[in-house]
Amino acid sequence: MTAPYDVITMGRIGVDIYPLRTGVPLAQVDTFGKFLGGSATNVAVAAARLGRRAAVVTRTGQDAFGDYLHQALREFGVDDRWVTAVDRYPTPVTFCEVFPPDDFPLYFYRLPKAPDLEIHTHELDLDAIRAARIFWMTGTGLCAEPSRSSTLTALEARARSGITVFDLDWRPMFWPGDVGTEGQVAAGPRDEPRELYAQALRHATVAVGNLDECEVAVGERDPEAAARALLAAGAELAVVKQGPKGVLALHRDGTRADVPPVPVEVVNGLGAGDAFGGALCHGLLAGWELERVMRYANAAGAIVAGRLACSSAMPYEHEVAQVLAGGPFPAQDPVPAPPQDTRNGAAPPGAAPDRPSGTRPGTEPARPSGTPSAAPSETSSGTSAPGALS
């Protein structure tokens, strides 16, 4: 019998298109890098980088970008057997602008609908999900059907076996109607998301989120009150990310950890929270005491914040150990320059790629709630950098 996976994640996937220079507006960028993206997928990559057997449940378009994502997952050592294609929707693409230390606007192209929201219940391998040592799901998976029902079915199949992590992952622009408008980020109708979050929390053993996400889930912004509300809602461990104030972790048994951020010279804060998530999984699987887990996850997030990309920036064990020992932050291998394409009719360097015929991607410029342009974001992994936004 095949051994169970250490980590199975379920949720978003896409292609991140990042400028290869920082401090340049998107309208003026002429050189981009292409990377595997999507929060749940990045968490699987982060866990795999730390030596864990990881897989992701998600969907792509039936297109060249979908092919690229399969290739990238395999190169990162993440099992892609549950990554399937949807014929009628293109693979999502996300552009960003990089203005260190704290301004990273995102532009999501997920219209008319992202394939990763087309995960159907009958397609789930519930035996594998039930057997996984950690199952990781996200709030975005609850925003639309059939992903919503599939996510809740997967949670029910877990029956609180092993470790089940609910990444609160509040993305208002992905929710339908008034719930998802920019005007509802700070206040407004959140009844539907809160009800769905409550359903998921009943099945989760670990809840992870920043203060905005905690407010959506349980109506609390104070870190201590939010953590206790998450425990009351069903979690055994609540992890509240507070940006420049660090991380508060509170366990049902009374154990707590208040961990300060790891100072870092920020290059790109996108992906720091996903590195935190993968390292959190690694530490929980190792059985470490709570403060050690949080310090390890903070260090992993800080490393990614000091690098340009997300998935390819996820640290290895020796790199996290180096930072925890007080050593210098390890440099990431340089991003390779884009190759020259000499095919007849190919677009010149810097030109936009063709998109699938008949599709018109929708743009959703996004600065998640709690991300002011002049202050570190509460989406942080607990480093002094902004946290994962992809």
Sequence and secondary structure as in RCSB ss.txt:
>XXXX:A:sequence
MTAPYDVITMGRIGVDIYPLRTGVPLAQVDTFGKFLGGSATNVAVAAARLGRRAAVVTRTGQDAFGDYLHQALRE
FGVDDRWVTAVDRYPTPVTFCEVFPPDDFPLYFYRLPKAPDLEIHTHELDLDAIRAARIFWMTGTGLCAEPSRSS
TLTALEARARSGITVFDLDWRPMFWPGDVGTEGQVAAGPRDEPRELYAQALRHATVAVGNLDECEVAVGERDPEA
AARALLAAGAELAVVKQGPKGVLALHRDGTRADVPPVPVEVVNGLGAGDAFGGALCHGLLAGWELERVMRYANAA
GAIVAGRLACSSAMPYEHEVAQVLAGGPFPAQDPVPAPPQDTRNGAAPPGAAPDRPSGTRPGTEPARPSGTPSAA
PSETSSGTSAPGALS
>XXXX:A:secstr
     SEEEES  EEEEEESSSS  GGG   EEEEEE HHHHHHHHHHHTT  EEEEEEEESSHHHHHHHHHHHH
HTEE TTEEEETTS   EEEE  BTTTB  EEEE  S  GGG   GGG  HHHHHH SEEEEEGGGGSSTTHHHH
HHHHHHHHTT SEEEEE    GGGSSGGGGSGGGSSSS  HHHHHHHHHHHTT SEEEEEHHHHHHHHS  SHHH
HHHHHHHTT SEEEEE GGG EEEEETTS EEEE       S  TTHHHHHHHHHHHHHHHT  HHHHHHHHHHH
HHHHHTSS SGGG   HHHHHHHHTT                STT   TT      TT    EEEE  TT  TTS
  TTS SSSS     
